[in-house]
Amino acid sequence: MSEALPQNGNGNGTRNRNLLLLTAFLIIAAIAFSLYWFLYARFYVETDDAYVSGNVVQISAQVGGTVTAIKADDTQIVKAGQQLVTLDAADTQIALAQAEAALAQTVRQTRQLFLNNDTLEANVNAAVANLDRARNDLQRRQAGIASGAVSVEDLSHAQDAVKNANAALDQANASLAANHALTDRTSVTEHPNVLQAATQVHNAYLNYARVNIVAPVAGFVSKRSVQLGQRIAAGSPLMAIVPLEQIWIDANFKEGQLQQIRIGQPVEVVADVYGSAVKYKGTIVGFSAGTGSAFSLLPAQNATGNWIKVVQRIPVRIALDPAEVQAHPLRIGLSTTATVNVGGDGKALEAVPTNYQTNVYNDLSKQADEIVDHIIRDNASGLPAPARKNKTIVIPHT
């Protein structure tokens, strides 16, 4: 017996119902997606090409020397001003002692210049007196030449004495003027020779103090390359410090996503290390001046004949809430997902002020100035009044 075949009417009805259900489902899904996009999704732009970035402060030697101590290592936290590396200070200490001695000698020599003004003025006064005496002798001999009481030879000697006295006065005036050229409108402490020697002491002290390499900022030590006993030169990299409180997100959005992204718009950031349970609140603070490929080691040559269009990405900097970062610390290079709320207003371009600074080196200059002042004060006691205004004495020739 042959099996009974299903009726065409029953099979077509089931298939039609399934098609209607599928069509209704697709319509509902399309409506739901349209509503989702219109009410929510169109206001958000997302990328998972986003990474944690931050400042990596390179620590390098300011002077050369041999490493005698290393007081910080990778993964350790250091404070601003904390000592990291110590160099052998023997050479810089000798140079500082030489500079201090040179400054003390210069101060004493400069002091002598000011004291010489009195001596040279006395020489000028003595030359003036000698000239007056020679002129008087000449006048007496000229009066006695007519009566024959004075010989022609004596008169000639008197005339020569006046000439010699004039020459001696000129020489004394020149010496006084030369010394005044070294001392006028200045003082011992402000004399150029003293200032130059003081600069040498200042420089020598800075070199001496810089054998102790300190941390300019607080943060985590990383990439330590310096070794004990190593002979390093000025500028040699030693280690790096990463201040984790100064971090941000570099989100690389596609060029087609940047149409509505503006500075100041809020961002929600999720880090892979914590998952979706921890969400950071961020704000867009700037855009890169070019695409990633434009600043690469080998930028793309789009003008060549083998050009292939590739969607470019622009790095966008996102600032994070410091309190949230402190509660859930991040590390440079971690992967994140950034979602920007493009519904808010903002600016396409804006200059964001930045002020990274450290004060750990300010005291070195003050300490050097104190040493200079101490040396000058100890070697400049009993100085004459500064910036003396004595005038050169000049007697006109007769």
DRENBA-946012 format. One record per atom (N, C-alpha, C, O): y, x, z. Coordinates in pm, whole numbers, plus 50000, padded with zeros to 5 digits. Atoms other than C-alpha are relative to their C-alpha. Layout:
BEGIN
YXZ ...
This chain:
BEGIN
498805008350000 500005000050000 501265008850000 501315019050067 498734992450006 503465012449923 500894996050117 500924984550160 499105002649886 506025016450207 501184991649954 501604991949838 498855008650031 508874991950226 501275008249999 501515015750093 498734992850015 512195006250109 501104992650073 501124980350074 498875006949932 515384999550314 500864993149898 501014997449784 499125007550087 517654974650168 501295007649976 501845013950067 498784992950038 520654988649982 501194995250083 502085003150115 498865005449927 523004966250169 500135006150139 501235009550182 499964994449864 522024979350516 500405014649998 501175018850084 499644985850006 522285016150413 501475002049964 502145010650022 498604998650038 525635011950248 500934996050114 501995002050131 499155004249889 527034994150550 500125010850107 501215013150161 499954989249898 526065022350789 500865011549951 501665017150026 499214988950054 527525048450558 501484996449997 502335005050024 498605004050005 530725028850518 500645000450138 501805004450155 499474999349864 531095025450893 500275014450043 501285017350107 499824985849964 530635062950937 501235005849930 502005013349990 498844995150072 533195070150670 501284994550060 502285001650070 498815005849938 535625046050831 500315006850134 501465009650166 499804993249872 535065062051171 500555014149980 501455018450052 499534986450028 535535097051025 501454999749953 502275007949995 498635001050048 538665086150843 500964996650113 502055002250123 499165003649886 540045069951155 500205012050093 501295014350144 499904988249914 539255101251357 500975010349941 501805016050012 499104990450064 541005123351102 501444995350006 502355003350027 498645005349993 544015100451097 500565001750140 501705005950159 499554998649861 544195100051476 500285014750032 501285018050097 499794985749975 543775137851487 501275004949933 502025012749992 498784995850069 546515142451228 501234994850072 502225001950086 498865005549926 548805119151420 500225007650130 501345010850167 499884992849873 548015136851747 500575014049977 501435018750052 499494986650028 548595170951592 501474999549960 502275008049999 498605001350041 551825158851433 500894997650122 501965003550134 499235002449879 553015145151766 500105012650085 501165015750139 500014987649922 551965177551941 500975010149939 501735016750011 499094990250064 553815198551685 501454995550012 502345003650039 498635004950000 556885176151678 500615000150140 501795003150157 499485001149864 557195171752054 499905012950079 500635014750176 500214988049916 555965205852177 499905012949919 500705022149939 500344987250062 554575232351944 501155005949918 501295018149912 498944994850085 557615235251715 501105007050081 501945013950025 499024993549915 559685246752013 499505013250058 500215019550137 500584987849943 557405276352091 499475009049890 498895004449792 500534989850090 556555308651911 499215009850086 499695014650189 500914992049917 553655329352036 499455011849923 499245011049802 500684988550057 552175363651973 499205007050109 499635007650224 500794991949907 549425383852136 500155014949970 499505023350032 499694986050029 550755415951980 501185004250087 502275007350037 498944997149903 552775423152294 499425009150108 498305007050154 500504989949908 552465452352533 501085003550102 502285002150077 499094995949894 554005464352857 500585013749965 499855023049930 499314987450025 556595491752807 500915003150118 501194994550201 499134995849890 558815511353041 500525014049977 500165020649880 499444986650007 560725543253102 498975010250047 498335008450151 500854988749962 558695575253110 500935012050016 501345018149917 499034989549970 560925600953279 499295013549997 498445016450081 500614986850014 559955635853163 500655009750099 501875010850105 499544990049906 560255662453432 499815013749937 498705017549902 500064986750059 561095696853296 500775009750087 501605005750169 499354989649922 562225729853443 501395002749946 501585003749825 498644996550040 565955737353437 500225015149997 501145019949932 499964985550002 565365774353502 498575005149986 497614998150018 501324994150013 562485797653429 499535006250131 500345009250220 500544993949879 560155811653692 498504997850010 497894991749923 501435001249974 556655813553836 499774988850101 500444988350204 500285011449914 555205782253994 499305004850126 498265011350120 500594996049873 554505787954362 499464988250080 498694990250174 500505011749927 553855752254480 500124987749913 501104986149839 500005013150068 552975718154334 499804989550108 498764989550175 500005009349888 553725689554571 499854985549958 500124976450037 500245013750047 552915658954358 498975000549889 498965009949809 501065000150101 549975649354141 499914986149939 500554976749985 500165012650071 548915621653904 499604988850096 498874991050193 500245012649929 548775585854042 500744999250132 500714988750196 499275000649874 550925594954345 501384993749979 501974994749871 498655005850002 554145576454427 500965010050064 500695015450171 498984990949947 557235598054477 501324992450009 501554982749938 498685005749982 560735589554595 501035008449926 500795020049895 498924992750065 563995599354429 500465011350091 500745009150209 499614988349922 564925634354543 498845007350064 499045018150120 501154993249941 561405642954659 499625012349918 499675012049795 500334987550068 560325678554577 498664998749930 497684993949986 501215000950082 557755680854299 499365013749978 498165015449999 500504986750035 557415717454200 500985010350056 502195008050056 499174989149949 558685750054354 499715012549918 498565016049893 500114987550074 559355781854156 500375011750090 501035010050192 499644987949927 559645817554280 501515002149991 502085002349882 498544999449995 563265821854393 500545014150010 501745015850030 499534986349977 563425859954414 501105004049901 502145009149942 499024995950101 565285865854086 501314992550015 502384998550009 498775007849987 567755837554133 500735003150130 501965002250136 499364996449874 568385847854492 500795013049986 501905014250038 499284987450025 569315883254381 501254997549916 502315003049945 498855003150085 571575869554109 501114993150080 502294995650057 499015006849917 573305847254366 500705009950091 501925009350108 499384990149913 573875876354603 500975008949923 502045012349973 499104991950083 575385896954322 501274992349965 502374997949969 498835008150034 577695868654220 500904998150122 502124998350108 499195001449880 578825863554580 500775012850030 501945012450066 499314987249976 579605900654620 501115002149898 502195006949933 498974998550102 581495900654290 501204991150029 502344995150005 498895008949966 583575870954403 500815005750116 502045005550112 499284994249886 584425887454734 500855011949955 502005013249998 499244988650049 585485919454555 501184995549915 502275001249925 498925005050084 587555899854302 501134994150083 502304996150053 498985005649912 589355881154579 500835011150063 502065010150069 499274989149937 590255913854752 500885007449898 502015011249929 499194993550102 591425929754426 501194991549960 502284996649936 498905008950033 593505899354345 501034999650112 502244999250088 499064999249887 594975899954690 500865012549992 502055012250024 499264987650014 595965936054625 501104998849894 502185004649908 498975002150103 597815924954309 501254993850060 502374997950029 498855006549939 600025902254517 500735009450096 501955009250104 499374990549909 600625929254776 500755010949924 501745016349974 499344989650080 601575953754499 501414995949958 502255004449929 498655004350037 604605932354418 501055005850095 502115010150051 499054994449904 606305943954739 500185015049979 501305020149985 499914985650022 605455980354670 500795003149874 501635012249874 499314997550126 606685978454313 501484996350010 502325002849949 498595003349978 609895961154421 500705011350077 501865014550049 499424988649927 610455989654667 500235011849907 501225018949920 499834989150097 609936014354384 501234997549912 501975006849879 498835003350080 612535996054178 501275002650079 502235008250025 498804997649917 615025997154466 500265015050017 501415019350017 499834985649988 614376034354511 500545005949869 501375014949872 499514995150128 614916040054138 501474996449980 502235004249922 498585004050009 618196020654157 500865009550083 501935013750039 499234990749914 619336042754446 500105013849935 501175020049938 499964986950067 618396074354256 500964999849882 501685009549857 499085001050112 620286061953952 501445000150048 502295006849988 498645000049947 623386054854161 500425014150045 501555018450019 499674986549955 623236089354317 500245009449883 501155017749886 499824991550118 622816105953977 501324997049930 501985006249881 498725003550063 625796086753838 501185005650081 502155010650024 498934994549917 627956097054135 500135015249980 501235020649970 499974985550024 626966133454087 500635003149865 501405012749852 499444997650133 627826130953719 501524998050000 502255005749940 498545002449995 631256116053795 500735011650069 501795015650022 499364988849931 632096144154041 500075012549911 501075019649909 500024988350088 631086170853792 500934998149880 501555007749834 499055002450109 633056154353514 501455002150048 502295006649970 498664997949945 636146155253742 500305014850020 501455018950007 499784985849976 635666192253816 499875008749879 500105020849888 500184991850120 634996203653462 501345004949946 501425015849889 498694996050053 638716204253375 500585011850076 501225020550016 499454989149920 639636227353664 499115012349999 499485022750055 500914988750007 636696250153593 499145001850122 498415011750133 500834999149880 635076242953932 498514997349969 497635001550043 501385003550040 631956229853751 499765005949863 500575004749771 500344993950129 630236248153473 499474989349906 499094978449946 500545009050102 629156232153152 498524997650023 498014986749997 501445001449975 625566238453248 499724989950110 498804981850100 500195009849892 625926219253575 500284985849951 499594976349989 499715013250056 627506190453384 498854995049917 498504983249922 501155003950082 624606190453142 498824995750086 498134986050056 501085003949909 622126189853430 500254986350063 499334978450079 499665013049941 623956160353586 499784988749900 499304977949936 500255010350102 623836141353259 498504997649982 498054986349968 501475001650012 620096148453229 499434992450120 498484984650105 500495007149881 619606136053587 500244985049988 499404977050031 499735014250020 621246102953498 499004993949902 498504982849922 500975005050098 618986099453195 498614998450063 497924988550039 501315000849935 615906106953406 499964988350099 498954981350109 499955011249905 617006082053671 499914986649927 499264977449974 500115012350081 617486055453401 498564997749953 498064986449958 501395001250046 613996062553263 499084995950115 498184987650098 500835003549884 612486060953611 500214985350038 499254978650076 499735014149970 614176027253669 499334991049897 498764980649933 500695008050102 612876014053338 498504999350026 497884988950011 501444999649972 609386025053431 499664991350122 498664984150121 500255008249881 609616008853776 500144985149967 499344977050014 499855014050040 610905976353622 498814995249916 498344983949931 501145003750084 608105976653365 498744998050084 497974988650060 501185001549913 605455981953634 500094987150081 499094980050097 499845012449925 606915953553841 499794987849912 499154978149953 500175011350092 607085930453539 498524998249963 498034987049952 501425000950034 603485938953447 499204993850114 498304985850091 500735005749886 602285930753798 500344985350019 499484977350055 499635014149992 604285898353800 499294991749893 498994980049915 500725007350105 602595888753473 498604996250046 498024986649996 501335002949947 599315889753667 500024990650119 498984985150156 499955007949877 600545870453969 500924988049996 500804979250081 499045011150002 603355846753868 499304986749973 498304986049901 500465013950018 602755808953884 498524998250031 497854990049968 501385001649955 599395812954056 499905004950143 500885009550201 500274994949865 597845822054389 498665007349996 497995007649893 501274992749995 594875842454502 498844990649971 497944994049893 501125009450017 592595812154518 499974993749861 498924989249816 499955006250133 593775799354177 500175010349889 500425006849774 499854989550101 593955832753999 498844999349901 497714996649940 501095000850099 591975833553671 498825009150031 497675005250008 501124991149968 589935863553785 499134994150111 497904994950105 500745006149890 588965845654105 499234987749951 498084985549989 500675011950053 588175813453919 498795003849916 497754997149922 501144995550081 585935832353676 498865004850089 497705001550064 501034995449908 584085849553959 499394988350077 498194988250105 500515011949931 583795816054140 499054992149911 498064986549959 500905006850093 582245800953829 498645006849994 497615000249984 501264992850000 579635828253830 499194996850125 497974995350118 500715003749877 578785820354193 499464985849988 498334983050028 500435014050019 578625783254108 498754999449913 497794992549947 501154999950090 576235789753821 498795006450065 497685001350051 501124993349935 574105814054022 499384991250109 498174991150127 500545008849896 573795789054307 499204988549939 498154984849992 500745010950064 572745761154073 498635005049953 497624998149971 501294994550043 570045783553924 499095002350120 497885000050112 500794997749879 568925792854276 499464986850056 498314986150098 500435012849945 568795756354386 498994993049910 498164985249957 500875007250094 566995744854072 498585005349994 497765000249919 501404995949991 563875764554155 499194989550074 497964989250064 500655011549937 563095733854367 500204987949909 501294982149907 499935010950098 562345707254106 499714986950072 498654985350132 500125012549926 562875672254246 499894988449903 500174989749784 500165012150080 562185637254123 501364993249984 502014990150084 498725006950019 565265621053964 499934985150033 500954979050065 500165014249972 563835586054017 498714998250079 497885007350086 501235003449930 561165569254225 499014993949901 499404986849808 501015005550090 557885560554057 498665007050017 498445014350113 501354994349999 554315570753979 499975012649915 500535012949805 500154987450073 553485606253872 498874998449899 497824992949929 501035000450104 551565609253547 500185012149909 501245018449906 499984989450102 550725635053281 500435013550057 501205020849995 499664986949944 550975665053514 499305010849920 498085010549902 500544989050079 550505696453306 500255013650063 499625023450024 499694987249938 551985723653528 498875004350091 498214996050154 501064994449917 549585746753709 500585010750092 501595017050060 499564990149902 549955769454012 499915014049940 498925017549877 499954986450053 550965804853919 500445000949856 500565011949801 499605000050140 552065794553572 501445004949986 502315001250064 498664995350031 555075812553427 500604990549898 500124989649785 499415010150087 557325785853279 501405004249962 502055011950034 498654997450048 560545787553082 500854987550021 500324976650043 499095011449988 563605765353108 499714989949890 499624993549772 500305010550095 562885732252941 498524996849986 498174987549914 501435002550011 559105733952983 499654986850068 500064984650182 500395012749937 557615699153047 498965002550108 498025010250088 500904997949887 555845697153381 499174987550031 497964988650052 500685012549970 554955660753444 500944988649960 502034991049910 499195011850029 556265625353398 499974990850120 499014990550196 499915010149894 557405598453639 500284986649933 501174985349849 499865013450057 557055561753554 500484990650110 499704987250199 499525009949903 559275538053756 499534986049959 500104979949868 500635012650042 557165506553740 500894987850027 500594976949979 499105011449982 560035484653861 500934998549880 501654988549869 499155000550120 561805492553531 499104998649877 499025007749794 500895002350114 559345477553284 500424987349928 501144978949982 499705011550083 559605452053006 498844997949904 497865005349906 501035003250099 557535436652729 500585002449861 501684997849829 499684998650143 557695447652366 499054991049922 497894994449901 500805009750076 556465417452170 500325001649852 501485000749811 499834997750144 555925423551799 499764987049924 498624983749891 500105012750070 556655390551625 500035002449849 500665011849801 499954999450146 556045385051256 501394996249952 502124988650017 498655002550050 559145384051043 500264985249977 501404980749988 499835014450018 558535347150969 500214992550129 500664981050126 499825006749871 558595339251342 501395002250059 501734995750158 498734996349941 562045353951402 501154990749964 502274992650011 498925008550049 563995326251235 500724992950113 501944991350109 499395007749892 564575307051558 500085007850131 500615002550229 499974992249876 564175334751818 501395005950019 501965011849927 498674995349969 567455343751988 500015007050137 499155004450222 499824993449871 568625366152272 500394989850105 501234981250082 499745009249890 568645347652604 499004988850014 499024981750113 500995010749992 565755324052528 498905003750101 498545015450113 501034997249900 563095320652801 498655002949935 498354997949826 501314995950049 559645335652756 498994998950113 499295002150228 501115000149906 556335330052929 499015010849958 498545011049844 500854988550030 554185361452950 498754999150085 498804996750206 501304999649933 550505363053037 499385013549973 499205017349857 500614986850014 548935396953101 498484998750005 497944991350087 501465000650004 545285402253015 499385004850130 498295000450166 500584994449878 544775421653338 499884989550110 499004990650195 500055010649900 545485390353547 499504986849944 499064978250019 500425012750059 544625362853302 501074989350011 502194992050053 499035011050003 546295329053273 500394995250140 501294987050153 499655004349864 546365325053652 501375005350042 502024999350128 498704994149968 549475347253666 500874999449876 500525004949772 499075001350111 552395338653441 501355005550041 501905001850144 498704993849974 555575359253426 501094992649923 500894988549809 498835005650066 558965344753348 500865011349944 501245020450017 499224989650064 560885365753101 501164994349920 501314982249905 498845003750081 564025365452889 500145010149888 500005022149911 499794991050113 564645379852545 501355006850017 502385000250036 498764992449979 567235407552576 500405008249878 501495013949876 499604992150116 567185424452235 498925000749895 497744997949919 500904998150114 565645431151897 500085014549954 501125021049966 499994986650058 564645463851742 500835000149872 500954989949805 499154998950119 566895476851463 499185000549872 499754999749763 500844999450120 563925479151226 498564996350034 498214994850151 501415003149979 560275471051178 499265012150054 499775023350051 500804989049950 557545491851329 499685010249893 499675022349920 500354990750108 556605506750993 501205008349958 501035019649911 498814992650042 560215517050925 500225012450085 500785022250037 499834988749910 560165540451227 498715007950021 498635016250111 501264992849986 556615552851180 500145014149946 501125017549880 499974986150044 555785589151110 500025000849848 500715009349791 500035000750146 555045580450747 500404985949958 499524977549936 499585013650035 557155549950659 499524996049861 499355004449773 500495005250129 555985527750374 501055001849893 502244999549916 499114998350115 557485535450034 499884987449913 499094987149818 500125012750071 558025500049910 500505000649857 500224991549778 499464999150136 559795512049595 499005005849901 499285006249781 500984994150091 556665528349452 499274989249922 499344977449956 500675009650086 554565512049184 498784993750062 498364982950020 501205005649937 551555506549410 500344991950124 499594991750222 499545007649884 553505484149646 499124987850022 498744980849929 500775011749958 551535458049839 500784993350112 501134999750211 499245007249898 553335431450038 499174998550126 498054993350123 500625001149869 552445433350406 500994993350094 502174997050098 499135006849905 553835410150669 500445010050107 499605016450172 499464990449905 556115431250888 500224993450136 500334981250147 499775004749864 556645428351262 501225007150058 501445019050035 498814994849935 559845433251460 499775000450151 499464990150210 500124999649853 559645445651822 501154992550066 502314994850035 499045007849924 561425421552056 499835003650147 498725002950200 500094995949860 562255433052409 500184987850090 501104979850071 499995011249906 561545408452691 500115005750140 499265013550183 499814995849862 562895414553041 499224990750092 499164978650069 500815007649905 560715403453332 500734998550132 501665006150163 499445002249868 561575389953675 499495011050093 498275012250112 500474989049914 561495420253915 499144995350117 498215002350157 500785005049887 560165398954200 498564997049958 497624999950033 501365002850048 557195387353992 499255012849967 498055013849991 500654987250029 556495422753876 499595007050128 498535013250134 500354993949872 556555434754236 498804993050062 497954999550124 501145007349945 554135407354337 498725002949923 497655003649983 501164997050084 551795414854045 500375011749910 500815009749797 499574988150076 552405450653927 499285001149867 498114997549852 500554997550132 551885459653564 500035015049973 500735022650040 500054986150041 551095492753397 500405000949853 500124991849774 499554998250138 552585506253077 498805000149906 497795006949930 501045000650102 550475498152773 499074988250011 498264986149921 500895011549984 548725466952908 500314989449894 501464987849852 499865010550101 548145438752661 500474987050065 500064983650176 499485012749950 549995405952705 500114990149885 499994993749768 499695010650097 550645373052529 501354994150037 501574989950150 498635004749977 554265362252492 500244987149924 499964986249804 499675013050060 555345326352426 501474997250023 501934996050137 498555001749992 559025320752346 500344985349981 499844978749889 499475013550014 560735287552401 501255000849912 502325004649959 498904998850095 562925286152091 500914987750001 501824986749918 499175011849993 564435252752191 501385002850057 502324995350032 498724996949941 567215269752384 500915007649905 500455013449807 499044992850081 570375284552238 500015014750039 499525018650145 499894985749974 571065321652216 500785006749890 501365000149804 499284992050098 572575349552011 499015008549922 498045013749975 500884991750084 571005367651720 500225014850029 499275022650024 499674986149969 572775400251810 500925000350121 501834992150132 499164998549882 574285411352137 499785013750060 498655018650067 500094986949937 575065444452303 499644998150147 500434992750225 500455001249862 573055445752626 500335013050072 499805023550034 499654987549931 574595471052871 498815005850074 498014998550133 501074992849933 572235496953009 500625011150083 501525018150037 499444989849912 572925520053302 498875006250081 498585001750192 500984992349927 570175544153400 500685012650051 501245020149972 499354988249946 571475570853634 499295004350128 498574996650191 500564994549878 570425593253920 501075008250070 501945014250005 499024992849920 572425609054203 499395011750075 500035017550163 500684989849920 569895634654326 500565014049974 500325023250052 499464986750031 571735663654158 501465001750042 502025012550027 498584999249967 575225655654284 500295010050111 501315016950107 499754991349885 574895675154609 499985014849962 500615022850031 500074985950037 574105707854427 501385005649970 501735016450016 498664995450034 577605710754286 500895000850124 501685010150136 499214999749878 579165702254623 499635012150086 500505018650143 500444988549921 577065728754798 500515013049939 500915022250011 499484988050066 578085754654539 501495001650028 501955012850052 498574999349971 581765746054593 500255004550144 501205011950170 499844995949860 581345750154969 499785015050016 500505021550091 500264985649992 579865785054923 501185007749943 501615017750001 498854993350061 582725795154692 501214999750093 501875009950112 498865001149909 585365782154935 499835009050122 500795015050169 500264991749883 583715800455223 500245014849968 500855021950048 499814986050037 583675833855038 501485003149980 501965013550027 498574997850024 587305830554927 500765000150132 501655008450152 499305000849873 588435820655275 499765012450086 500685017250153 500314988249920 586675850155438 500645012749945 500885022150021 499494987850061 588105875555193 501474999049962 502025008449903 498605001850039 591605861755147 500894997650121 501914990950109 499195002049881 592935862655503 501275008349991 501275019249935 498744992950001 596545872855549 500655000949864 501385010449836 499434999750134 597495864155192 501504997650003 502004990450090 498595003750014 601125863855086 500114985749949 499134979649907 499795013850047 602635830654994 499594998949854 499925007849775 500475001450137 601055817654672 501134997949902 502204992849935 499085002450112 602825817454338 501415004950032 502374997350028 498704994449966 605635841054435 500914999949878 500455001149765 499025001550107 608835837954230 500955012049991 502085010449943 499104988350002 610275873454264 500405003549858 499585003049765 499494996750132 612445883653973 500025015249980 500235022750075 499964985750031 612285917353803 501455004850005 502364998549950 498654994449987 615275939053890 500285008949878 499495017849848 499644992550121 616995953053579 501445004950015 502354997050038 498674994249994 619945977153587 500395003949857 499655011349793 499614996950138 621845979353256 500335014749987 500825020950081 499704986050030 622206013753096 501505001849982 502204992749938 498574996750019 625596030753095 500125010749894 501235015049862 
